[in-house]
Amino acid sequence: MKYTKALNIKLGNAICYSGFREGQRPGESYPTYEEVKEDLLILQKHWKYLRLYDCDQHADTVLEVIKKENLDFQVMLGAYIVAEMNNHGCPWGGTYTEEELIRNKAQNKYQIQKLIQLANHYPEIIFSLSAGNEACVDWTDHYVPVESVINYVKIIKEGAKQPVTFCENYLPWLNKLKDLVNAVDFISIHTYPVWEYKNIHEALEYTKQNYYAVADMYPDILVVITEAGWATNSNGRGIDPHNVNEELQKIYYNDLVNWCEEDEILTFVFEAFDETWKGSSEAMEPEKHWGLFNVDRTPKLVMKEHYLIKEDNFI
């Protein structure tokens, strides 16, 4: 196990949290203090670590709530960097004008500085920092050259004390991100068997293969899973509707958590709550249905069972 005192990262239950509710979306309408407080009171029953994606108004509110309400969370905070070059390989559009790319670079620099500012303002809450999310994989619509990501990592490490990573699909770590490995303090990978047409019987073994392909390639650096999960609905876009439902999500979640506890792998489950703003306007768009809780905060099957276990133990 590489969970060292130098990194100050320990094992614990971890989940990706984005609190946007019905009618809310990034850049337009954000969850209120009370809405975030409600979410975190739900999540604190099961999770120690939260992952936040962006240094936006939502992150400001989450960190404020944790501090003011004295909640026992540790946060991985990310800077959401956007496209700095065109990616014609993105199926849903990854091309921009030169003016847009220039503005994006300026926005990314602002994000990195905001990340450093928040890290220094909340050092007791923020335990690690991410220089971006899925910005180097071949299909991304916000492609950033590896050289830029390395530069951002260096800037963050100069300005903040927390360990720094970059969150990306497992595959780029096996080839194009080799130089980035030398810059980060630990590697963060994403693994989604259901997006790669695996059924539930193949899912955990495929997750293990994804993880150990990276971990075995870089035996001297900690590898964390910052996204792994199972959707509960699909309109057929990228995921067979027969391959996703609440029962299958429960199976994958339990298998994933048990394996990660056994092999001592810090893993952020994706994700806490359904988010209706994601993807297309179709209600069954799979991007909207990864939460362990519905958008109205009612628990899905896996969490209903965990609540029952908790209540029985309490009794």
BAMI-365593 format. One record per residue (C-alpha): residue in three letters; x, y, z. Coordinates in steps of 0.001 Angstrom, whole numbers, plus 500000, padded with zeros to 6 digits. Example, Ala and Ser with C-alpha at 12.3 -4.5 7.8 and 13.67 -1.06 7.14 Angstrom:
BEGIN
  rest    east   north      up
   ALA  512300  495500  507800
   SER  513670  498940  507140
***
This chain:
BEGIN
  rest    east   north      up
   MET  500000  500000  500000
   LYS  501344  503422  499017
   TYR  499135  505552  501283
   THR  502051  507414  502776
   LYS  502337  510065  505459
   ALA  503977  512315  502889
   LEU  500766  512411  500830
   ASN  498522  512440  503906
   ILE  495967  510318  502011
   LYS  494265  507483  503840
   LEU  491617  504916  502962
   GLY  487964  505802  503447
   ASN  484588  505853  501736
   ALA  484650  508375  498886
   ILE  482084  509758  496438
   CYS  481852  512305  493622
   TYR  479490  515128  494553
   SER  477764  517645  492320
   GLY  474648  519143  493874
   PHE  472814  520588  490865
   ARG  469094  519947  491175
   GLU  466113  520102  488815
   GLY  466288  523393  486888
   GLN  469875  524138  487958
   ARG  473018  523906  485853
   PRO  476649  525135  486003
   GLY  477079  528725  484918
   GLU  473391  529546  485319
   SER  471756  528480  488578
   TYR  473489  526979  491607
   PRO  472393  525036  494692
   THR  471767  527215  497743
   TYR  473509  526935  501104
   GLU  470532  525063  502562
   GLU  470344  522677  499585
   VAL  474029  521841  499872
   LYS  473657  521430  503638
   GLU  470791  518973  503063
   ASP  472956  516980  500623
   LEU  475961  516839  502908
   LEU  473897  515723  505886
   ILE  472740  512808  503723
   LEU  476234  511992  502492
   GLN  477986  512213  505860
   LYS  476182  509036  506934
   HIS  478248  507005  504497
   TRP  481235  508942  503126
   LYS  484371  510649  504424
   TYR  485787  511940  501121
   LEU  484087  514148  498540
   ARG  485316  514965  495062
   LEU  484357  518365  493587
   TYR  484998  519088  489909
   ASP  485152  522847  489584
   CYS  486273  525975  491410
   ASP  482899  527634  490894
   GLN  480104  529023  493051
   HIS  479061  525474  493935
   ALA  482507  524652  495332
   ASP  482488  527885  497325
   THR  479177  526916  498905
   VAL  480194  523318  499648
   LEU  483383  524388  501395
   GLU  481525  527086  503329
   VAL  478897  524587  504514
   ILE  481504  522042  505605
   LYS  483359  524661  507618
   LYS  480376  526458  509183
   GLU  478457  523281  509996
   ASN  481620  521523  511226
   LEU  481040  518491  508997
   ASP  483561  515671  508880
   PHE  484498  515690  505193
   GLN  487778  515808  503313
   VAL  487596  517231  499783
   MET  489472  516554  496561
   LEU  489004  519850  494726
   GLY  489452  520128  490976
   ALA  490003  522928  488508
   TYR  487765  522300  485507
   ILE  489979  523193  482568
   VAL  488331  523676  479151
   ALA  489486  523189  475554
   GLU  492795  524729  474519
   MET  492847  523043  471118
   ASN  490342  521464  468742
   ASN  489544  517783  468973
   HIS  487927  516656  465747
   GLY  487641  513134  467159
   CYS  484953  514136  469656
   PRO  481615  512660  468495
   TRP  479507  515475  469995
   GLY  481619  518456  468951
   GLY  485078  519504  470056
   THR  485884  522368  467689
   TYR  486184  526049  468566
   THR  487153  529336  466993
   GLU  490607  530748  467662
   GLU  489011  533485  469767
   GLU  487213  530884  471883
   LEU  490415  528949  472484
   ILE  492191  532128  473583
   ARG  489389  532872  476046
   ASN  489496  529280  477257
   LYS  493201  529504  478051
   ALA  492574  532655  480072
   GLN  489705  530913  481888
   ASN  491937  527930  482675
   LYS  494586  530164  484192
   TYR  491895  531759  486350
   GLN  490643  528313  487419
   ILE  494125  527229  488459
   GLN  494610  530363  490528
   LYS  491176  529952  492136
   LEU  492095  526347  492970
   ILE  495246  527511  494726
   GLN  493329  530238  496565
   LEU  490721  527808  497895
   ALA  493365  525235  498807
   ASN  495156  527808  500948
   HIS  491924  529117  502467
   TYR  490621  525656  503467
   PRO  493770  523607  504193
   GLU  492008  521612  506911
   ILE  489221  520529  504522
   ILE  490862  520190  501096
   PHE  493222  517198  501165
   SER  494184  517020  497475
   LEU  493941  518986  494241
   SER  493237  518032  490632
   ALA  494540  519988  487642
   GLY  491609  518931  485446
   ASN  489143  516247  484460
   GLU  489114  514049  481320
   ALA  490865  516687  479232
   CYS  493381  514431  477442
   VAL  491336  511391  476422
   ASP  490726  511007  472686
   TRP  486955  511614  472794
   THR  486867  514705  475044
   ASP  485175  517946  473972
   HIS  487543  519991  476171
   TYR  490932  518819  474945
   VAL  494019  520247  476632
   PRO  497542  519274  475499
   VAL  499496  517191  477973
   GLU  502197  519877  478089
   SER  499634  522399  479353
   VAL  498386  520001  482030
   ILE  501948  519432  483219
   ASN  502443  523182  483435
   TYR  499237  523584  485449
   VAL  500339  520838  487842
   LYS  503636  522645  488391
   ILE  501875  525962  489039
   ILE  499542  524346  491574
   LYS  502418  522637  493387
   GLU  504248  525939  493635
   GLY  501188  527695  495093
   ALA  499608  525095  497401
   LYS  500753  522435  499845
   GLN  498243  519651  499082
   PRO  499159  516678  496847
   VAL  498302  517290  493187
   THR  496831  514893  490621
   PHE  494991  514894  487289
   CYS  491754  512917  486839
   GLU  491516  510970  483601
   ASN  490218  507787  482013
   TYR  492559  504876  482682
   LEU  493622  504449  479043
   PRO  495649  507669  478479
   TRP  497756  506857  481539
   LEU  499076  503833  479632
   ASN  500509  505939  476791
   LYS  500131  509677  476278
   LEU  500296  510686  479975
   LYS  503619  509043  480814
   ASP  505349  512430  481112
   LEU  502575  513696  483377
   VAL  503240  510843  485810
   ASN  506547  512476  486680
   ALA  504779  515732  487587
   VAL  501826  514572  489717
   ASP  501958  513323  493304
   PHE  499530  510498  492553
   ILE  497585  509109  489578
   SER  493790  509313  489342
   ILE  491942  507019  486944
   HIS  488351  506539  485753
   THR  486916  503136  484913
   TYR  483446  502511  483452
   PRO  482822  498930  482334
   VAL  479239  499676  481271
   TRP  480419  502424  478874
   GLU  482699  499805  477310
   TYR  479822  497386  476673
   LYS  480576  495068  479589
   ASN  477689  493366  481379
   ILE  477427  493051  485132
   HIS  479084  489618  485146
   GLU  482199  491059  483492
   ALA  482160  494390  485306
   LEU  484311  493950  488387
   GLU  486979  491909  486618
   TYR  487179  494582  483917
   THR  487512  497285  486574
   LYS  490356  495336  488143
   GLN  492072  494995  484758
   ASN  491793  498751  484154
   TYR  493202  499589  487578
   TYR  496094  497156  487613
   ALA  497100  497961  484042
   VAL  497998  501429  485346
   ALA  499141  500444  488852
   ASP  501489  497756  487535
   MET  502976  500147  484973
   TYR  503818  502681  487708
   PRO  504565  500611  490834
   ASP  506226  503497  492673
   ILE  503286  505919  492662
   LEU  499872  505784  494321
   VAL  496934  505124  491974
   VAL  493469  506261  493076
   ILE  490155  505608  491307
   THR  488385  508958  491065
   GLU  485374  507686  489095
   ALA  483698  504282  488942
   GLY  479984  503617  488859
   TRP  476932  502130  487157
   ALA  474033  503972  485541
   THR  470376  503134  486239
   ASN  468725  504285  482973
   SER  469648  504685  479311
   ASN  468003  505760  476081
   GLY  470372  503470  474196
   ARG  473002  506157  473535
   GLY  476260  504352  474247
   ILE  474709  501992  476801
   ASP  472279  499124  476211
   PRO  469133  499892  478261
   HIS  468993  496233  479333
   ASN  472437  496638  480924
   VAL  471469  499327  483447
   ASN  468983  499458  486304
   GLU  468973  499897  490074
   GLU  469531  496207  490788
   LEU  472648  496123  488578
   GLN  473907  499349  490142
   LYS  473567  497753  493574
   ILE  475536  494692  492496
   TYR  478364  496727  490959
   TYR  478535  499152  493879
   ASN  478780  496381  496466
   ASP  481331  494419  494416
   LEU  483407  497554  493818
   VAL  483420  498687  497450
   ASN  484258  495220  498772
   TRP  487167  494784  496335
   CYS  488571  498247  497054
   GLU  488466  497610  500785
   GLU  490241  494281  500343
   ASP  492928  495668  498002
   GLU  493186  498998  499885
   ILE  492304  501266  496947
   LEU  490839  504706  497573
   THR  487864  504894  495187
   PHE  485420  507727  494532
   VAL  482073  506290  493494
   PHE  480354  508148  490662
   GLU  478124  509727  491770
   ALA  476034  510950  494701
   PHE  472904  512352  493005
   ASP  471323  512200  489559
   GLU  471839  515418  487560
   THR  469141  516243  485020
   TRP  471148  519032  483338
   LYS  473676  516595  481875
   GLY  473724  515250  478338
   SER  470873  515750  475881
   SER  467313  516866  476545
   GLU  466084  513255  476548
   ALA  464937  512125  479980
   MET  466591  508705  479675
   GLU  469955  510098  478600
   PRO  472386  507911  480595
   GLU  474508  510891  481696
   LYS  471603  511934  483910
   HIS  471294  508652  485820
   TRP  474502  507745  487671
   GLY  473452  508852  491137
   LEU  473059  506566  494132
   PHE  470196  508938  494942
   ASN  467544  510353  492626
   VAL  467519  514054  491791
   ASP  464803  514528  494472
   ARG  467262  513042  497014
   THR  465308  509833  497549
   PRO  467633  506806  497749
   LYS  467910  504285  494940
   LEU  467885  500573  495706
   VAL  471517  500265  496825
   MET  471189  503088  499328
   LYS  467806  501903  500596
   GLU  469494  498665  501595
   HIS  472417  500499  503222
   TYR  470009  502651  505237
   LEU  468184  499525  506418
   ILE  471472  497929  507493
   LYS  472400  501076  509386
   GLU  469016  501246  511121
   ASP  469149  497550  512079
   ASN  472616  498015  513567
   PHE  471424  501043  515482
   ILE  468480  499120  516887
***
